[in-house]
Amino acid sequence: MNLDAFQPPLGTLNHISFCVNDYPKCVEFYDSVLTRLGYKILIKTEFYASWLHPRVGRIAIIPAQSQYKNEKHNRCSVGFHHLALNATSRKEIDDFHDFLVEKKYKVLDVPQEYYVPGYYAVFWEDPNGLKFELSHVSLSKYCASLDEKKHIEEEPTHKESELTEKNENKNICKKLG
């Protein structure tokens, strides 16, 4: 097989790298979580670790510079907020939640529907405060909720950009359905 013939589609994820404060602890954490999600360790050195999923891309970690080692990530400041990964079923999310609890990793939000009907997810945090999500979206429920204006939200008000995004999503659902 000619591996050079395979080229990922334009705009898909190649990799994402995170600086971490406790590199050995994070190598253990990411190896545990990512291998559970189907990633394989690609490289692990004293200064860099990377996991590859052939259909998704790479996730890598590197130690933070010494002057930043005591800082914890604040997802509400400018920069990275969270990374959402896909699951193929609610059962995968429930099983993954059980795994997080068993490993005593910090679960931020338990598995349930969020945002709109059909959007089922669990949220967790790495040792540095980086937020992750594993979600499954039932497109039929999601698209129906856009038509029926059913949303699971704490506040029913939307910013104009959010309304534009929901209208664009309705158009995508019409094309899919």
C-alpha positions in Angstrom: 0.0 0.0 0.0 1.3 3.4 -1.0 1.0 5.5 2.2 1.9 8.7 0.4 -1.3 8.3 -1.7 -3.4 8.9 1.5 -3.9 12.6 2.1 -6.4 13.8 4.7 -9.1 16.2 3.5 -8.3 19.9 3.5 -9.1 21.5 6.9 -9.1 18.3 9.0 -7.2 18.2 12.2 -3.5 17.4 11.8 -2.6 17.7 15.5 -3.1 19.7 18.6 -0.4 20.1 21.3 -0.8 21.1 24.9 1.8 22.4 27.3 1.5 20.7 30.6 3.0 21.4 34.1 3.5 17.9 35.4 4.8 16.1 32.3 5.2 12.5 33.8 1.7 12.6 35.4 0.2 14.0 32.2 1.9 11.3 30.0 0.2 8.7 32.2 -3.1 10.6 32.1 -3.2 11.1 28.3 -1.9 7.6 27.6 -4.7 6.1 29.7 -7.5 8.4 28.2 -6.3 8.4 24.6 -5.7 4.7 24.3 -9.2 4.1 25.7 -10.5 6.3 22.8 -8.6 4.4 20.1 -5.3 6.4 19.9 -1.9 4.7 19.7 1.2 6.1 21.2 3.3 7.4 18.4 6.3 8.9 20.2 7.3 9.3 23.8 10.4 11.1 24.9 11.5 13.1 27.9 10.2 16.3 26.2 7.4 15.2 23.9 4.6 12.6 23.7 2.2 12.2 20.8 -0.8 9.8 20.2 -2.2 9.2 16.8 -5.7 8.2 15.8 -5.7 7.4 12.0 -9.1 8.9 11.4 -8.7 12.0 13.7 -5.1 13.2 13.9 -2.6 13.6 16.6 -2.8 14.9 20.2 0.6 15.8 21.8 1.9 17.1 25.0 5.1 19.0 25.9 6.4 20.2 29.3 5.6 23.8 30.1 8.6 26.1 30.4 9.9 26.3 33.9 8.6 29.8 34.6 5.1 28.6 33.9 5.1 25.2 35.6 3.0 26.4 38.6 0.3 28.0 36.5 -3.1 26.3 35.9 -5.0 26.8 32.6 -8.0 29.1 32.8 -10.5 28.1 30.0 -12.4 31.3 30.4 -9.5 33.5 29.4 -8.4 34.1 25.7 -7.3 30.8 24.2 -8.3 27.2 24.3 -11.6 26.5 25.9 -12.2 22.7 25.4 -11.7 19.9 22.9 -14.8 17.8 22.0 -14.3 14.3 20.6 -16.9 12.1 19.0 -18.5 8.9 20.3 -20.7 6.6 18.1 -23.2 6.0 20.8 -24.5 7.0 24.2 -23.3 3.7 25.6 -19.7 4.6 24.6 -20.1 7.8 26.6 -21.6 6.0 29.6 -18.8 3.4 29.5 -16.1 6.2 29.2 -17.6 8.0 32.2 -17.3 4.8 34.2 -13.7 4.6 33.1 -13.0 8.2 34.2 -14.6 7.6 37.6 -12.7 4.3 38.1 -9.4 6.1 37.3 -10.5 8.9 39.7 -10.1 11.6 36.9 -12.0 14.8 37.5 -15.4 14.6 35.8 -16.8 18.1 35.3 -20.3 17.2 34.0 -21.8 13.7 34.0 -23.3 12.1 30.9 -26.7 13.6 29.9 -28.2 15.7 27.2 -26.8 19.2 26.8 -27.6 22.2 24.6 -30.3 20.6 22.4 -32.2 17.2 22.4 -30.0 14.5 21.0 -26.7 16.1 22.1 -25.3 13.6 24.8 -22.0 14.2 26.4 -19.6 13.9 29.3 -17.0 16.5 30.3 -13.7 16.0 32.2 -10.5 17.8 33.0 -6.9 16.9 32.7 -4.4 17.5 35.6 -3.7 21.0 34.2 -7.3 22.2 34.1 -7.8 21.6 30.3 -11.4 20.6 29.5 -12.4 17.8 27.3 -15.7 16.4 26.1 -16.9 13.1 24.6 -20.2 13.6 22.7 -22.7 11.8 20.6 -25.1 13.7 18.5 -28.3 12.1 17.2 -28.7 14.1 14.0 -32.4 13.3 13.6 -33.2 14.6 17.2 -30.8 17.5 16.7 -32.3 18.6 13.4 -35.8 18.2 14.7 -35.0 20.3 17.8 -33.8 23.2 15.5 -37.1 23.1 13.7 -39.2 22.9 16.9 -36.9 25.4 18.7 -36.4 23.0 21.6 -33.2 23.8 23.4 -31.7 22.7 26.7 -30.2 25.9 28.0 -29.9 27.8 31.2 -30.7 31.1 29.6 -33.2 31.2 26.7 -31.6 34.3 25.1 -29.2 34.1 22.2 -26.6 36.4 20.8 -27.0 37.2 17.2 -24.0 35.1 16.2 -25.6 32.1 17.9 -28.8 32.5 16.1 -27.0 32.8 12.8 -25.1 29.5 13.6 -28.4 27.8 14.4 -29.9 29.0 11.1 -26.9 27.6 9.3 -27.3 24.3 11.1 -30.9 24.1 10.0 -29.7 24.5 6.4 -27.2 21.7 6.9 -29.9 19.5 8.4 -32.1 20.1 5.4 -29.3 19.1 3.0 -28.7 15.9 5.1 -32.3 15.0 5.4 
